[in-house]
Amino acid sequence: MPTFANGKICYLEMPATDIARSAEFYKGVFGWTIRKRGDGSTAFDDSVNEVSGTWVLGRPPSGKPGLLFYIMVDSVAAAVDAVVAHGGEIVQPIGADAPEITARFRDPGGNVIGLYQQPA
C-alpha cells in the first residue's frame, strides 16, 4: 500500500513513442509492475509501490534535462548495463556528479532520466 501524504510525488505521465516498448523497458530494467487500467491503457507501479503512472503518446519527450527525476537503484553500474541491454542509451556516465553515485540515460521514448545509488 503506498504512503498517502501531502506533498508526495505519486503519479507520472511519461511520453512514449511505443507504449509496449517503454513498458517492457521499465519492467526489464527496474522490475516495475505493468498493468492494464480500467480504460485499457497501460500503467505501471514502481518496484516499491509508491509511485504509479502511465505512458502517453503525442507529447514530446523530456530529451534535455529540465525537470529531471532519478530512479533509485541498488547499483548504478548494474543499472547502466541493464539500460543498455534493454535498448536505452547512457547520456551521462557514472562519476559526472561525484561524490554522488549517478548516471543518466535516454529511454526508448527519448526521455532523459537519472539513476541514483545511495552511498554505503
N, C-alpha and C positions, 0 to 999 in steps of 0.2 A: 504494500500500500504506500503510495507516495506521501511525502510530507506536504501538508497543506498549510501554507503560511504566507502572510502578507509580504510582498516583495520578492517571492521566489520566482525564478525563471522556470516556466512549466511546459511551454509548448513552442515548437519551432516549425516554420514552413520553409522548406529548403527547395530552391529552384532546381529543376532537373530537366534534362532533355529526353531521358528514357527512365521512367519511374521504376520499372522492373530491374534495370541495370543498377540504378542507385540503391535500391533496396537490397539487392544481392551484395553489393559492395559493402554497405554498412553492416549487414549481417555477417559477412565473411571476415571483415577486418575487426569489428568491435563486438560481435556477438549480440547485436541489437535484435529484439524480437520484432518480427514483421507480422502484421495482421491486416485484415480487411475490416474497414469500418462499416457501419450500417448503410452508408450511402454508396458502398462499393469501392471507395478509394483506398489506396494503400497507406497504411500508417505504421509508425514504429514506436517502440518503447526502448529507452536506453537500457544498458545492462544492469542497472540498479533500480529500475522502475521509478525514477524520479523525474524524468523528462520524457515527454512524448511529442509526436509531431507527424508531419506528412511531407510528401514531396509534391511540388506544384509545377505545372507546365506553363509556359508563356511568360515567365519572369526572367530577367537577365540574371546570370549567376553573380555571386559576390566574388569576382575574379581578382580583385585587388583589395588588400586589407583596408577596410573602413571599419565597419562593425566586424570584429573578429572574435570568434569563440574558440575555446580549446576543449578538447576531449581528453579527460584524464585516462592514462594508461599505466599498466604496471611497468612497462619498459618501452621507452620511446624508440630504442633501437629495434626491438621486435615489431613494434607498430609500423615503423618505416618499411621494414621488409614486407609486412602484410599488405600495406598500402600499395606498394609496387607490384606485389604478386597478384593483387586483385584489380589491377588496371589504373591505379591512381598515379600521380606524379609528385615527387618531392620538390617543393619550390623554395624551401629554406631548410638547410641541413641542421642536424644536431650541432649545438655549440654557438650558434649565432646570438643567442640570448644568455650566454653564460654569465653568472653561475647557474641560472635556471636550466633545467633539462627540458628542452622544447625542440620542436621541428614544425614545419608547416607543409601541408600537402594540398594538391588540387584533386578534387573528387571527379567522378565521371560526368557530373553536370557542370563542371567548371568552377565550382566554389572553392575558395581557399580557406582552409580550416587548420587550426593549430592542434598540436599534440603536446601534452604536458605530463611529466613524470614527477611525482612527489619525491623530494630528496630523502635519502635514507636517514 
